Amino acid sequence: MIFKVYFQEKKTEVPVRERTNTLYIEASTESEVRIKLKDRPYNIEFVTPVDGAYLDYEKQSENYKVLEI
């Protein structure tokens, strides 16, 4: 399953919409996503599964790249 992760670049950074980044990662569960990203200095705001029509829509974006960990 593909998950979309909303995050800030630094753990100390307060979530602000204009500075929120996203990435896509393949995992079985949300907790697996968080475990895969725990070594990175990200302040994770939200993790959501992406599938069906929503996934098809996201794939059309130029920023769609699934992170391989």
Gaussian input, Z-matrix of N, CA and C with variables (Angstrom, degrees):
# hf/3-21g

backbone

0 1
 N
 C     1     B1
 C     2     B2     1     A1
 N     3     B3     2     A2     1     D1
 C     4     B4     3     A3     2     D2
 C     5     B5     4     A4     3     D3
 N     6     B6     5     A5     4     D4
 C     7     B7     6     A6     5     D5
 C     8     B8     7     A7     6     D6
 N     9     B9     8     A8     7     D7
 C    10    B10     9     A9     8     D8
 C    11    B11    10    A10     9     D9
 N    12    B12    11    A11    10    D10
 C    13    B13    12    A12    11    D11
 C    14    B14    13    A13    12    D12
 N    15    B15    14    A14    13    D13
 C    16    B16    15    A15    14    D14
 C    17    B17    16    A16    15    D15
 N    18    B18    17    A17    16    D16
 C    19    B19    18    A18    17    D17
 C    20    B20    19    A19    18    D18
 N    21    B21    20    A20    19    D19
 C    22    B22    21    A21    20    D20
 C    23    B23    22    A22    21    D21
 N    24    B24    23    A23    22    D22
 C    25    B25    24    A24    23    D23
 C    26    B26    25    A25    24    D24
 N    27    B27    26    A26    25    D25
 C    28    B28    27    A27    26    D26
 C    29    B29    28    A28    27    D27
 N    30    B30    29    A29    28    D28
 C    31    B31    30    A30    29    D29
 C    32    B32    31    A31    30    D30
 N    33    B33    32    A32    31    D31
 C    34    B34    33    A33    32    D32
 C    35    B35    34    A34    33    D33
 N    36    B36    35    A35    34    D34
 C    37    B37    36    A36    35    D35
 C    38    B38    37    A37    36    D36
 N    39    B39    38    A38    37    D37
 C    40    B40    39    A39    38    D38
 C    41    B41    40    A40    39    D39
 N    42    B42    41    A41    40    D40
 C    43    B43    42    A42    41    D41
 C    44    B44    43    A43    42    D42
 N    45    B45    44    A44    43    D43
 C    46    B46    45    A45    44    D44
 C    47    B47    46    A46    45    D45
 N    48    B48    47    A47    46    D46
 C    49    B49    48    A48    47    D47
 C    50    B50    49    A49    48    D48
 N    51    B51    50    A50    49    D49
 C    52    B52    51    A51    50    D50
 C    53    B53    52    A52    51    D51
 N    54    B54    53    A53    52    D52
 C    55    B55    54    A54    53    D53
 C    56    B56    55    A55    54    D54
 N    57    B57    56    A56    55    D55
 C    58    B58    57    A57    56    D56
 C    59    B59    58    A58    57    D57
 N    60    B60    59    A59    58    D58
 C    61    B61    60    A60    59    D59
 C    62    B62    61    A61    60    D60
 N    63    B63    62    A62    61    D61
 C    64    B64    63    A63    62    D62
 C    65    B65    64    A64    63    D63
 N    66    B66    65    A65    64    D64
 C    67    B67    66    A66    65    D65
 C    68    B68    67    A67    66    D66
 N    69    B69    68    A68    67    D67
 C    70    B70    69    A69    68    D68
 C    71    B71    70    A70    69    D69
 N    72    B72    71    A71    70    D70
 C    73    B73    72    A72    71    D71
 C    74    B74    73    A73    72    D72
 N    75    B75    74    A74    73    D73
 C    76    B76    75    A75    74    D74
 C    77    B77    76    A76    75    D75
 N    78    B78    77    A77    76    D76
 C    79    B79    78    A78    77    D77
 C    80    B80    79    A79    78    D78
 N    81    B81    80    A80    79    D79
 C    82    B82    81    A81    80    D80
 C    83    B83    82    A82    81    D81
 N    84    B84    83    A83    82    D82
 C    85    B85    84    A84    83    D83
 C    86    B86    85    A85    84    D84
 N    87    B87    86    A86    85    D85
 C    88    B88    87    A87    86    D86
 C    89    B89    88    A88    87    D87
 N    90    B90    89    A89    88    D88
 C    91    B91    90    A90    89    D89
 C    92    B92    91    A91    90    D90
 N    93    B93    92    A92    91    D91
 C    94    B94    93    A93    92    D92
 C    95    B95    94    A94    93    D93
 N    96    B96    95    A95    94    D94
 C    97    B97    96    A96    95    D95
 C    98    B98    97    A97    96    D96
 N    99    B99    98    A98    97    D97
 C   100   B100    99    A99    98    D98
 C   101   B101   100   A100    99    D99
 N   102   B102   101   A101   100   D100
 C   103   B103   102   A102   101   D101
 C   104   B104   103   A103   102   D102
 N   105   B105   104   A104   103   D103
 C   106   B106   105   A105   104   D104
 C   107   B107   106   A106   105   D105
 N   108   B108   107   A107   106   D106
 C   109   B109   108   A108   107   D107
 C   110   B110   109   A109   108   D108
 N   111   B111   110   A110   109   D109
 C   112   B112   111   A111   110   D110
 C   113   B113   112   A112   111   D111
 N   114   B114   113   A113   112   D112
 C   115   B115   114   A114   113   D113
 C   116   B116   115   A115   114   D114
 N   117   B117   116   A116   115   D115
 C   118   B118   117   A117   116   D116
 C   119   B119   118   A118   117   D117
 N   120   B120   119   A119   118   D118
 C   121   B121   120   A120   119   D119
 C   122   B122   121   A121   120   D120
 N   123   B123   122   A122   121   D121
 C   124   B124   123   A123   122   D122
 C   125   B125   124   A124   123   D123
 N   126   B126   125   A125   124   D124
 C   127   B127   126   A126   125   D125
 C   128   B128   127   A127   126   D126
 N   129   B129   128   A128   127   D127
 C   130   B130   129   A129   128   D128
 C   131   B131   130   A130   129   D129
 N   132   B132   131   A131   130   D130
 C   133   B133   132   A132   131   D131
 C   134   B134   133   A133   132   D132
 N   135   B135   134   A134   133   D133
 C   136   B136   135   A135   134   D134
 C   137   B137   136   A136   135   D135
 N   138   B138   137   A137   136   D136
 C   139   B139   138   A138   137   D137
 C   140   B140   139   A139   138   D138
 N   141   B141   140   A140   139   D139
 C   142   B142   141   A141   140   D140
 C   143   B143   142   A142   141   D141
 N   144   B144   143   A143   142   D142
 C   145   B145   144   A144   143   D143
 C   146   B146   145   A145   144   D144
 N   147   B147   146   A146   145   D145
 C   148   B148   147   A147   146   D146
 C   149   B149   148   A148   147   D147
 N   150   B150   149   A149   148   D148
 C   151   B151   150   A150   149   D149
 C   152   B152   151   A151   150   D150
 N   153   B153   152   A152   151   D151
 C   154   B154   153   A153   152   D152
 C   155   B155   154   A154   153   D153
 N   156   B156   155   A155   154   D154
 C   157   B157   156   A156   155   D155
 C   158   B158   157   A157   156   D156
 N   159   B159   158   A158   157   D157
 C   160   B160   159   A159   158   D158
 C   161   B161   160   A160   159   D159
 N   162   B162   161   A161   160   D160
 C   163   B163   162   A162   161   D161
 C   164   B164   163   A163   162   D162
 N   165   B165   164   A164   163   D163
 C   166   B166   165   A165   164   D164
 C   167   B167   166   A166   165   D165
 N   168   B168   167   A167   166   D166
 C   169   B169   168   A168   167   D167
 C   170   B170   169   A169   168   D168
 N   171   B171   170   A170   169   D169
 C   172   B172   171   A171   170   D170
 C   173   B173   172   A172   171   D171
 N   174   B174   173   A173   172   D172
 C   175   B175   174   A174   173   D173
 C   176   B176   175   A175   174   D174
 N   177   B177   176   A176   175   D175
 C   178   B178   177   A177   176   D176
 C   179   B179   178   A178   177   D177
 N   180   B180   179   A179   178   D178
 C   181   B181   180   A180   179   D179
 C   182   B182   181   A181   180   D180
 N   183   B183   182   A182   181   D181
 C   184   B184   183   A183   182   D182
 C   185   B185   184   A184   183   D183
 N   186   B186   185   A185   184   D184
 C   187   B187   186   A186   185   D185
 C   188   B188   187   A187   186   D186
 N   189   B189   188   A188   187   D187
 C   190   B190   189   A189   188   D188
 C   191   B191   190   A190   189   D189
 N   192   B192   191   A191   190   D190
 C   193   B193   192   A192   191   D191
 C   194   B194   193   A193   192   D192
 N   195   B195   194   A194   193   D193
 C   196   B196   195   A195   194   D194
 C   197   B197   196   A196   195   D195
 N   198   B198   197   A197   196   D196
 C   199   B199   198   A198   197   D197
 C   200   B200   199   A199   198   D198
 N   201   B201   200   A200   199   D199
 C   202   B202   201   A201   200   D200
 C   203   B203   202   A202   201   D201
 N   204   B204   203   A203   202   D202
 C   205   B205   204   A204   203   D203
 C   206   B206   205   A205   204   D204

   B1=1.4394
   B2=1.5291
   B3=1.3099
   B4=1.4599
   B5=1.5339
   B6=1.3293
   B7=1.4570
   B8=1.5187
   B9=1.3241
   B10=1.4595
   B11=1.5229
   B12=1.3362
   B13=1.4585
   B14=1.5264
   B15=1.3190
   B16=1.4700
   B17=1.5240
   B18=1.3380
   B19=1.4546
   B20=1.5213
   B21=1.3420
   B22=1.4525
   B23=1.5280
   B24=1.3142
   B25=1.4697
   B26=1.5336
   B27=1.3402
   B28=1.4666
   B29=1.5214
   B30=1.3358
   B31=1.4615
   B32=1.5147
   B33=1.3224
   B34=1.4599
   B35=1.5288
   B36=1.3237
   B37=1.4559
   B38=1.5319
   B39=1.3119
   B40=1.4607
   B41=1.5275
   B42=1.3426
   B43=1.4652
   B44=1.5236
   B45=1.3172
   B46=1.4556
   B47=1.5268
   B48=1.3067
   B49=1.4635
   B50=1.5226
   B51=1.3211
   B52=1.4594
   B53=1.5318
   B54=1.3137
   B55=1.4724
   B56=1.5287
   B57=1.3085
   B58=1.4560
   B59=1.5184
   B60=1.3197
   B61=1.4651
   B62=1.5236
   B63=1.3161
   B64=1.4647
   B65=1.5115
   B66=1.3101
   B67=1.4592
   B68=1.5134
   B69=1.3130
   B70=1.4567
   B71=1.5197
   B72=1.3305
   B73=1.4593
   B74=1.5202
   B75=1.3208
   B76=1.4614
   B77=1.5181
   B78=1.3394
   B79=1.4583
   B80=1.5254
   B81=1.3214
   B82=1.4659
   B83=1.5224
   B84=1.3422
   B85=1.4620
   B86=1.5279
   B87=1.3254
   B88=1.4571
   B89=1.5252
   B90=1.3179
   B91=1.4676
   B92=1.5240
   B93=1.3196
   B94=1.4637
   B95=1.5319
   B96=1.3300
   B97=1.4644
   B98=1.5210
   B99=1.3307
   B100=1.4677
   B101=1.5260
   B102=1.3196
   B103=1.4704
   B104=1.5233
   B105=1.3290
   B106=1.4650
   B107=1.5220
   B108=1.3333
   B109=1.4670
   B110=1.5247
   B111=1.3248
   B112=1.4713
   B113=1.5281
   B114=1.3182
   B115=1.4705
   B116=1.5283
   B117=1.3017
   B118=1.4684
   B119=1.5272
   B120=1.3236
   B121=1.4803
   B122=1.5287
   B123=1.3132
   B124=1.4537
   B125=1.5277
   B126=1.3245
   B127=1.4520
   B128=1.5280
   B129=1.3225
   B130=1.4600
   B131=1.5204
   B132=1.3235
   B133=1.4603
   B134=1.5231
   B135=1.3399
   B136=1.4548
   B137=1.5230
   B138=1.3242
   B139=1.4642
   B140=1.5249
   B141=1.3144
   B142=1.4654
   B143=1.5303
   B144=1.3225
   B145=1.4663
   B146=1.5283
   B147=1.3286
   B148=1.4619
   B149=1.5217
   B150=1.3442
   B151=1.4672
   B152=1.5235
   B153=1.2989
   B154=1.4583
   B155=1.5174
   B156=1.3357
   B157=1.4700
   B158=1.5200
   B159=1.3376
   B160=1.4660
   B161=1.5277
   B162=1.3252
   B163=1.4567
   B164=1.5254
   B165=1.3188
   B166=1.4696
   B167=1.5230
   B168=1.3258
   B169=1.4629
   B170=1.5276
   B171=1.3337
   B172=1.4683
   B173=1.5265
   B174=1.3148
   B175=1.4641
   B176=1.5254
   B177=1.3167
   B178=1.4658
   B179=1.5255
   B180=1.3232
   B181=1.4599
   B182=1.5220
   B183=1.3273
   B184=1.4554
   B185=1.5236
   B186=1.3314
   B187=1.4713
   B188=1.5215
   B189=1.3292
   B190=1.4593
   B191=1.5208
   B192=1.3288
   B193=1.4618
   B194=1.5121
   B195=1.3116
   B196=1.4618
   B197=1.5238
   B198=1.3302
   B199=1.4467
   B200=1.5205
   B201=1.3082
   B202=1.4609
   B203=1.5293
   B204=1.3270
   B205=1.4762
   B206=1.5015
   A1=108.74
   A2=115.59
   A3=121.85
   A4=108.73
   A5=115.56
   A6=121.99
   A7=109.21
   A8=115.97
   A9=122.22
   A10=106.83
   A11=115.71
   A12=121.66
   A13=108.48
   A14=115.46
   A15=122.47
   A16=106.42
   A17=117.25
   A18=119.22
   A19=112.39
   A20=115.16
   A21=123.35
   A22=106.42
   A23=117.50
   A24=121.98
   A25=113.28
   A26=117.35
   A27=121.15
   A28=109.82
   A29=116.58
   A30=120.37
   A31=112.37
   A32=117.46
   A33=121.13
   A34=112.74
   A35=117.01
   A36=121.61
   A37=110.79
   A38=115.59
   A39=121.82
   A40=108.32
   A41=117.80
   A42=119.44
   A43=112.29
   A44=115.56
   A45=123.46
   A46=105.91
   A47=116.54
   A48=121.43
   A49=112.87
   A50=117.00
   A51=120.56
   A52=112.77
   A53=117.82
   A54=120.44
   A55=112.59
   A56=117.09
   A57=120.78
   A58=109.60
   A59=115.30
   A60=121.93
   A61=108.71
   A62=115.67
   A63=119.96
   A64=109.82
   A65=114.67
   A66=121.22
   A67=107.59
   A68=115.17
   A69=122.18
   A70=107.15
   A71=115.49
   A72=120.05
   A73=108.82
   A74=115.38
   A75=120.34
   A76=109.21
   A77=115.70
   A78=122.05
   A79=108.71
   A80=115.75
   A81=120.45
   A82=112.58
   A83=115.66
   A84=120.93
   A85=110.49
   A86=115.55
   A87=120.44
   A88=110.80
   A89=117.35
   A90=119.47
   A91=111.50
   A92=117.81
   A93=120.96
   A94=110.61
   A95=116.87
   A96=121.48
   A97=109.15
   A98=116.43
   A99=120.70
   A100=111.54
   A101=117.78
   A102=121.23
   A103=110.23
   A104=117.34
   A105=121.11
   A106=112.40
   A107=116.73
   A108=121.14
   A109=113.73
   A110=118.42
   A111=120.15
   A112=113.56
   A113=118.97
   A114=121.66
   A115=112.65
   A116=117.11
   A117=120.97
   A118=109.08
   A119=116.85
   A120=120.13
   A121=113.59
   A122=118.30
   A123=122.16
   A124=111.69
   A125=115.83
   A126=122.86
   A127=105.22
   A128=116.56
   A129=121.38
   A130=109.22
   A131=115.57
   A132=122.02
   A133=111.12
   A134=115.54
   A135=119.80
   A136=109.53
   A137=115.84
   A138=121.94
   A139=106.82
   A140=116.53
   A141=119.85
   A142=110.54
   A143=117.33
   A144=119.27
   A145=110.52
   A146=115.50
   A147=121.80
   A148=107.04
   A149=115.86
   A150=118.73
   A151=110.12
   A152=115.58
   A153=121.29
   A154=113.61
   A155=115.00
   A156=121.46
   A157=111.09
   A158=116.57
   A159=120.30
   A160=110.38
   A161=117.93
   A162=122.33
   A163=110.41
   A164=116.97
   A165=120.42
   A166=110.79
   A167=116.51
   A168=121.22
   A169=110.73
   A170=117.05
   A171=121.62
   A172=111.45
   A173=117.76
   A174=121.61
   A175=112.22
   A176=117.82
   A177=122.01
   A178=112.13
   A179=117.48
   A180=121.87
   A181=110.47
   A182=116.52
   A183=120.41
   A184=111.56
   A185=117.97
   A186=122.23
   A187=112.36
   A188=118.47
   A189=121.31
   A190=110.32
   A191=115.72
   A192=123.11
   A193=106.89
   A194=117.27
   A195=120.58
   A196=107.90
   A197=115.82
   A198=122.63
   A199=109.74
   A200=116.83
   A201=122.54
   A202=109.20
   A203=116.35
   A204=120.47
   A205=108.59
   D1=145.98
   D2=178.51
   D3=-98.57
   D4=135.62
   D5=176.98
   D6=-118.74
   D7=144.09
   D8=174.17
   D9=-103.72
   D10=127.75
   D11=-176.69
   D12=-113.99
   D13=126.36
   D14=174.95
   D15=-99.99
   D16=128.57
   D17=-174.61
   D18=-152.62
   D19=163.69
   D20=170.72
   D21=-104.56
   D22=151.82
   D23=-176.46
   D24=-65.84
   D25=-28.71
   D26=-177.26
   D27=-122.67
   D28=142.78
   D29=178.99
   D30=-63.37
   D31=-26.57
   D32=-177.94
   D33=-86.45
   D34=-5.86
   D35=-177.18
   D36=-80.57
   D37=132.44
   D38=177.83
   D39=-74.70
   D40=135.82
   D41=179.30
   D42=-62.33
   D43=120.39
   D44=176.31
   D45=-131.18
   D46=128.28
   D47=-173.84
   D48=-51.54
   D49=-42.38
   D50=-176.54
   D51=-66.92
   D52=-20.03
   D53=-179.22
   D54=-111.92
   D55=12.26
   D56=179.04
   D57=-79.43
   D58=132.52
   D59=177.07
   D60=-107.44
   D61=163.34
   D62=176.61
   D63=-132.82
   D64=153.78
   D65=171.87
   D66=-147.83
   D67=161.46
   D68=179.92
   D69=-117.04
   D70=138.80
   D71=-178.45
   D72=-144.18
   D73=144.72
   D74=178.43
   D75=-94.89
   D76=130.54
   D77=179.42
   D78=-162.54
   D79=170.89
   D80=178.94
   D81=-86.78
   D82=-35.98
   D83=-176.76
   D84=-139.56
   D85=166.98
   D86=176.95
   D87=-64.08
   D88=-38.43
   D89=179.53
   D90=-65.28
   D91=-33.60
   D92=176.22
   D93=-65.61
   D94=-37.35
   D95=176.37
   D96=-60.49
   D97=-48.65
   D98=-178.28
   D99=-63.84
   D100=-36.39
   D101=177.17
   D102=-65.85
   D103=-42.15
   D104=179.57
   D105=-63.76
   D106=-30.87
   D107=-176.11
   D108=-98.44
   D109=1.42
   D110=-173.98
   D111=-65.59
   D112=-24.47
   D113=179.61
   D114=-81.00
   D115=-7.45
   D116=-179.21
   D117=-96.82
   D118=151.35
   D119=-175.44
   D120=-81.38
   D121=38.22
   D122=-175.13
   D123=-89.82
   D124=143.31
   D125=169.18
   D126=-98.20
   D127=97.10
   D128=-175.19
   D129=-77.17
   D130=122.24
   D131=179.61
   D132=-86.93
   D133=-47.33
   D134=-169.39
   D135=-158.00
   D136=141.29
   D137=176.40
   D138=-126.26
   D139=127.77
   D140=-178.57
   D141=-136.23
   D142=139.71
   D143=176.33
   D144=-71.95
   D145=146.46
   D146=-179.72
   D147=-125.43
   D148=120.47
   D149=177.78
   D150=-153.30
   D151=174.10
   D152=177.59
   D153=62.09
   D154=-137.04
   D155=-177.96
   D156=-64.92
   D157=-33.52
   D158=179.19
   D159=-63.78
   D160=-41.73
   D161=177.52
   D162=-64.70
   D163=-42.81
   D164=177.82
   D165=-59.62
   D166=-40.99
   D167=178.29
   D168=-64.41
   D169=-45.91
   D170=-179.06
   D171=-63.16
   D172=-34.97
   D173=-179.94
   D174=-63.50
   D175=-22.73
   D176=179.28
   D177=-76.82
   D178=-15.34
   D179=-179.10
   D180=-73.24
   D181=144.42
   D182=176.94
   D183=-69.66
   D184=-18.16
   D185=-179.04
   D186=-90.52
   D187=1.00
   D188=-177.70
   D189=-76.82
   D190=109.64
   D191=173.40
   D192=-146.09
   D193=126.51
   D194=-179.60
   D195=-83.56
   D196=124.49
   D197=-179.65
   D198=-72.64
   D199=129.24
   D200=179.54
   D201=-99.68
   D202=114.80
   D203=176.92
   D204=-125.82

